[in-house]
Each structure stands twice: as structure tokens, then as C-alpha cells.
Amino acid sequence: MTVARSMTAATNVASKSTAPSTTSFVGAPRAFSSSAQSSAEFESPFGVNSLAKLTEEEEMLRESVRKFAEEVIQPRVEAMDEAEKMDKEIINGLFEQGLMGIETSEEHNGAGCSFTAAIIVIEELAKVDPSVSVLCDVHNTLVDTVLRKYASKELQDKYLPKLSTDMLGCFCLSEPASGSDAFAMKSSYKKNDDGSFTIDAQKMWITNSEDADFFILFAQGDPSKGYKGISAFAITRDMGVEIAKKEKKLGIKASSTCTVQFDGIQVPKENLIGEEGKGYKIAIEILNEGRVGIGAQMVGLAQGAFNKAIKYAYERKQFGKPVASFQGMQFQFAEAAMKIEAARTMVYNAARLKEEGRPFTKEAAMAKLYASEVAQSVSGSAIEWCGGMGFTRETGIEKYWRDSKIGAIYEGTSNIQRQTIAKLVEAEMGLKN
Ligand SMILES: Cc1cc2nc3c(=O)[nH]c(=O)nc-3n(C[C@H](O)[C@H](O)[C@H](O)COP(=O)(O)OP(=O)(O)OC[C@H]3O[C@@H](n4cnc5c(N)ncnc54)[C@H](O)[C@@H]3O)c2cc1C
């Protein structure tokens, strides 16, 4: 992407940022960037850059999202967690900041940015609140991307502009009896004589569903065809979608997770996404990308816990010194910093591989698996670094640890990632039997 193109996209994000409730930070003038030397300024003399090199647009986005997260989201994190509810102003703020159509084209009211830009946004939001981060992640990397990649032009024109500006989306694959074995779904559809569809579905664990108006739904049309009978549909709440039970969770409590009912929903034939019977392919491909997003969420979470805890440990004095100054503590900080760096590099590498159009399934699975392990271990250590204070809800540090557990579960559990990695390694080594 040229600098001119980058700047256009960033300016475009800025021009949409008319936020009445939240100051506009995204795409703001680059006054904030003067403190740090931008990675965009560095060029390898050999033409191949490190993964720390971001485009100017990506750098701008990181700085502005960081500001938005710290100034607008941070003051509401504790209350949202206690209430187990996302503040509507935060959802509106994400739209107003242009963060809900990051990769969507300008033609469809999006920012036209890179996949890595989306990854950076997810990471920055997670440093402050992993719940807000996953809301933005699911909407961008799953919902928007399914439409951008697989839907007809007609469906894209109809829904993408709204998904960029005010319509929250969710991704409905899992069911009560089908989680890891997602394609054993019971949700079904029938094709009517006029080409439209009647859908009967119950989906469980659906992120964003409480506030969503748009649903990407997977259903089985012909069980005799197995996974090849599955199709994907674009559904809006006003078609008769009902939000049933809302889960009470250990972590990411402000992110809504509900059972969603689609009872006898009538769906126009144009709302089929891609070809009939290709739903499984769409789900598999999209979750490969989505996993890089979850990896980014986990990296941001680990960094957020680390930053908060270290700050406390430098302020807290025991034996006449900051507790952070003891070597026993410093060695732990070093270990944690190293793990975060490794996880971030894996996430960025998977993102860049995807952008280059190269295979990235193994790298995405590794990035998600490793980043979720790092998030758990670093956020757990962060609690201990702060002693009793880390164990209280006051500091917000224990929340990171609670939130970290989900990284090993959604968009494929850690075992499922291991299975994917092992299969691909086997194939690479020609050991497939
Ligand atoms: C907070 C939250 C948000 C979610 N959001 C969404 C969403 O927006 N959309 C959506 O569609 N889904 C969503 N999910 C569902 C999520 O993707 C599933 O929970 C996940 O895929 C695991 O499925 P399961 O819970 O049925 O666990 P199960 O599949 O029952 O797994 C239980 C255990 O068995 C292990 N296991 C299963 N099969 C194997 C195997 N073959 N080999 C080794 N171990 C195995 C698993 O690793 C796990 O440890 C969400 C879940 C949660 C908790």
C-alpha cells in the first residue's frame, strides 16, 4: 500500500469520526507521534523488513486507538465488568472512531486498512479491556470479512456500509451439542419453491448477540451430504431472531454471550452467502483469520496486565526498596517480557503471511495457542507481583487473568489448535499416512 493510499485511508477514518459522546482519536493529526520514532521511517537496505515495521497508517491507528482506549474505555472497564454489560456508548464510540470496518473498502464506509491494522486495533483495545477487544474482533475479522470475501456484490452493498457505521454483527456457528465438532450442527434450513429459505436454528455462545442486529448463520440443508450440506446466511434481527439465555461467565463479562434462536425464519434467496453447500469452507477459512485476531487479543491482554503490574511493583516498597528492584522479581519480568515479544511476533507474522496470500493456517493456530498460554501465565504472574493488591478487584489486574482463560477456548480450543498444527507438520514432513 502506498503512503498516499495509507494517508487517504487514515484521513477517511478521521473524517467519519464525528463522535458526540467520545472525542475523536482515530486518524487524528500526528501530534502524538512526535514522542516515538515511527517504525515506518526505517527501511532495510536489503528490501526485507522486520515484523516490527508497520506502515504509517498502521502506526497512526495504533497511537489513536491507544488514546481512545485509555481515555474513553478505561474509565468504564470496572463498571462494565461488574454489570456484565457492554456500555452502549463504547459500541457507538467504536463505530464513530471508524473501528468497525477496518478492512472494509471506503466505498462501503470502511477505512480500507490492512489486516495487520485490524490486528493492531484488537491488540490495543485488549490492553485496556479484552471484552471491548473481542467485540471489535468478531465484528471485523469474522463478520465483515465473511461478507467482503464471500458475499454477492448486492449483499455487500446492502450490509457493509451499515456494518461500518452502526450495525453490530455476530458469528453463529456453535451449538449446544456441537462445539469443537462444529459441523455436526443440528441447525437446519429448507429451500422453498421460490428459492427463499426457511431456517430453524439454535446457536449457543454467540459473542455480541445481545446488541447485534446482524447474524452470520451456518445451517445444514442436507444431512446426507455431511459437512458439504452446510450453507451460510446473512440474517438481520428483524427477520425474527430471538436472543435467549445470556451466559454468566468467569471472564470477558462485558462481552455478551447468548443463545440465539432462529425459529422458522424466512430468509430471501439473495441472503445466501456464497454458494449453497460452501458454508463449511467459509467457516474454516474465516476462523483461520479469526484466530490471528484472538492471538492479538491475548497479546494485548498480556501486555496490559504486565504494564499495570510492573507500575505497581515499582511503587510498592518492602525492605526499604521498590519490590520491582529485587532480582527475583526482575527475572520474572524478563521472562514475561520475552514471552509477550515472542507471542506478538508470531501474531504479526501470521497476519503478514495472510496479507501476502501465503499459507498461514499453521502459523495462525500456533499464534493463537501460544498467545493464549502467554496471556494466562503473564496475567497470573501479574497478580502475584502485586501481592494482596493484585488479588483484589480494585486494581483490575485479576480481571486480566479471568479474561485470559477464554483464549484457550473460543475459535477452536487449544487442543484443536494442537491438532491442526500436528496435521500440518505431519504433511510438511511427508509423514501423512
Ligand atoms: C465466551 C465464549 C464466546 C464464544 N463466542 C462464540 C461465537 O461468537 N460464535 C460461535 O460460533 N461460537 C462461540 N463460542 C463457542 C466456542 O467456539 C466453543 O466453546 C469452542 O469451540 C469449544 O466447544 P465446546 O465448548 O463445545 O467444547 P467441547 O468441544 O465440548 O470440548 C471440551 C473439551 O474437549 C476437548 N476436545 C474436543 N474435541 C477434541 C479432540 N478431537 N481432540 C482433543 N481434545 C478435544 C476440547 O479441547 C475441550 O478441552 C464461544 C464460547 C465462549 C465460551
The ligand as a Tripos MOL2 file, in Angstrom:
@<TRIPOS>MOLECULE
LIG
   53    58     1     0     0
SMALL
NO_CHARGES

@<TRIPOS>ATOM
      1 C1        -17.2600  -16.7140   25.8730 C.3       1 LIG1
      2 C2        -17.4540  -17.5110   24.6290 C.ar      1 LIG1
      3 C3        -17.7010  -16.8740   23.4390 C.ar      1 LIG1
      4 C4        -17.9370  -17.6180   22.2670 C.ar      1 LIG1
      5 N1        -18.2650  -16.9760   21.0970 N.ar      1 LIG1
      6 C5        -18.6580  -17.7020   20.0230 C.ar      1 LIG1
      7 C6        -19.2010  -17.0590   18.8570 C.ar      1 LIG1
      8 O1        -19.2870  -15.8320   18.7690 O.2       1 LIG1
      9 N2        -19.6410  -17.8480   17.8380 N.ar      1 LIG1
     10 C7        -19.5700  -19.2080   17.8750 C.ar      1 LIG1
     11 O2        -19.9840  -19.8470   16.9180 O.2       1 LIG1
     12 N3        -19.0570  -19.8350   18.9610 N.ar      1 LIG1
     13 C8        -18.6140  -19.1220   20.0480 C.ar      1 LIG1
     14 N4        -18.1130  -19.7580   21.1510 N.ar      1 LIG1
     15 C9        -18.0620  -21.2090   21.1770 C.3       1 LIG1
     16 C10       -16.6420  -21.7550   21.1820 C.3       1 LIG1
     17 O3        -16.0610  -21.6250   19.9090 O.3       1 LIG1
     18 C11       -16.6950  -23.2010   21.6900 C.3       1 LIG1
     19 O4        -16.9820  -23.1320   23.0700 O.3       1 LIG1
     20 C12       -15.4140  -23.9570   21.4230 C.3       1 LIG1
     21 O5        -15.2490  -24.2060   20.0570 O.3       1 LIG1
     22 C13       -15.3800  -25.2790   22.1930 C.3       1 LIG1
     23 O6        -16.5420  -26.0060   22.0430 O.3       1 LIG1
     24 P1        -17.2840  -26.6230   23.3350 P.3       1 LIG1
     25 O7        -17.4490  -25.5180   24.3030 O.co2     1 LIG1
     26 O8        -18.4820  -27.3100   22.8670 O.co2     1 LIG1
     27 O9        -16.2320  -27.6260   23.9400 O.3       1 LIG1
     28 P2        -16.0730  -29.1670   23.5120 P.3       1 LIG1
     29 O10       -15.9490  -29.2690   22.0530 O.co2     1 LIG1
     30 O11       -17.1210  -29.9470   24.1870 O.co2     1 LIG1
     31 O12       -14.6560  -29.5010   24.1690 O.3       1 LIG1
     32 C14       -14.4740  -29.8710   25.5320 C.3       1 LIG1
     33 C15       -13.0170  -30.2990   25.7140 C.3       1 LIG1
     34 O13       -12.7360  -31.4240   24.8720 O.3       1 LIG1
     35 C16       -11.5990  -31.1560   24.0890 C.3       1 LIG1
     36 N5        -11.7460  -31.8030   22.7650 N.ar      1 LIG1
     37 C17       -12.8300  -31.8260   21.9600 C.ar      1 LIG1
     38 N6        -12.5680  -32.4890   20.8420 N.ar      1 LIG1
     39 C18       -11.2740  -32.8970   20.9170 C.ar      1 LIG1
     40 C19       -10.4030  -33.6180   20.0800 C.ar      1 LIG1
     41 N7        -10.8010  -34.0670   18.8760 N.pl3     1 LIG1
     42 N8         -9.1430  -33.8570   20.4890 N.ar      1 LIG1
     43 C20        -8.7090  -33.4110   21.6860 C.ar      1 LIG1
     44 N9         -9.4920  -32.7150   22.5420 N.ar      1 LIG1
     45 C21       -10.7620  -32.4580   22.1630 C.ar      1 LIG1
     46 C22       -11.5660  -29.6460   23.9510 C.3       1 LIG1
     47 O14       -10.2670  -29.1960   23.6430 O.3       1 LIG1
     48 C23       -12.0340  -29.2120   25.3240 C.3       1 LIG1
     49 O15       -10.9340  -29.2090   26.1850 O.3       1 LIG1
     50 C24       -17.8500  -19.0230   22.3150 C.ar      1 LIG1
     51 C25       -17.5570  -19.6690   23.5290 C.ar      1 LIG1
     52 C26       -17.3890  -18.9380   24.6750 C.ar      1 LIG1
     53 C27       -17.1270  -19.6700   25.9620 C.3       1 LIG1
@<TRIPOS>BOND
     1     1     2 1
     2     2     3 ar
     3     2    52 ar
     4     3     4 ar
     5     4     5 ar
     6     4    50 ar
     7     5     6 ar
     8     6     7 ar
     9     6    13 1
    10     7     8 2
    11     7     9 ar
    12     9    10 ar
    13    10    11 2
    14    10    12 ar
    15    12    13 ar
    16    13    14 ar
    17    14    15 1
    18    14    50 ar
    19    15    16 1
    20    16    17 1
    21    16    18 1
    22    18    19 1
    23    18    20 1
    24    20    21 1
    25    20    22 1
    26    22    23 1
    27    23    24 1
    28    24    25 2
    29    24    26 1
    30    24    27 1
    31    27    28 1
    32    28    29 2
    33    28    30 1
    34    28    31 1
    35    31    32 1
    36    32    33 1
    37    33    34 1
    38    33    48 1
    39    34    35 1
    40    35    36 1
    41    35    46 1
    42    36    37 ar
    43    36    45 ar
    44    37    38 ar
    45    38    39 ar
    46    39    40 ar
    47    39    45 ar
    48    40    41 1
    49    40    42 ar
    50    42    43 ar
    51    43    44 ar
    52    44    45 ar
    53    46    47 1
    54    46    48 1
    55    48    49 1
    56    50    51 ar
    57    51    52 ar
    58    52    53 1
@<TRIPOS>SUBSTRUCTURE
     1 LIG1         1 GROUP 0 **** ****
